[in-house]
Amino acid sequence: MRSILLCAVFVLAFTAFGFAQGEMNSKGEPAALNEQNKPVDLKAGEKITRGAALASNVKKTKVEKVFATPEKFAGKTVQVEGVIVRSCKKEGCWMEMADKEGGKSVRVTFGDHAFYIPLNAAGMKVKAQGVFKTNILPKEKVEHLIKDDGAKFDKINADGTVTEVAFDATGVELIKTK
């Protein structure tokens, strides 16, 4: 009887600890819920910004153009414009954007969680400034992004890793369209 009671106490303790942890981010830390990523209720045409202000003298390009020759854009600050296809459902710490609905999308990160976008940002128009880079995502990160955050990848390598062209944004402008 005593061991059953002790066992029950341990189960309750671990369950309480698990609930206290809440959602975890891609770093295995509790998800950051804050003013930046809370859902927004914007009217059509309203704009919000996150991160650094967008500079006016930055070269503009298209996501599709970068995919054709990613090495030409590596390490160069550019501005891209398009639509948010999907975004992180836990923190708003990344998004996928395409030039237009149905277009090829790029995963956009915001430094090392330097800023966040609203959890309901999918479907909004976006302008983003930053740098394109090619990454090899480890299998564990790929699985996390797919399972927990809803990311999609065109091609997964045989070892479970993904070689991706990504965009690291320093600042974004989000505009409600409908």
VENHUKA-V312288 format. One line per field, one symbol per residue. ss: DSSP state (H for helix, E for strand, - for the rest). psi: psi as a letter, one per 40 degrees, with the letter a starting at -180 (. if undefined). A space follows every 50 residues. Layout:
ss: ???
psi: ???
This chain:
ss: -HHHHHHHHHHHHHHHHHHHH--E-----E----------------EEEE E--------E--HHHHHH-HHH-E--EEEEEEEEEEE------EEEEE-- ----EEEEE---------------EEEEEEEEEEEEE-HHHHHHHHH--- -----------EEEEEEEEEEEEEE---
psi: dddddddddddddddddddddaiiaeeeihhhhaddeiiigiiheiiiii aiihiefhhiiiddddddgdddehehhihiiaihdiihedefeiihiidi heihiihhigagfdiiiiefeheiiihiiahiihihhiddddddddddee iihdhhideeihhihihhidiihhhhd.
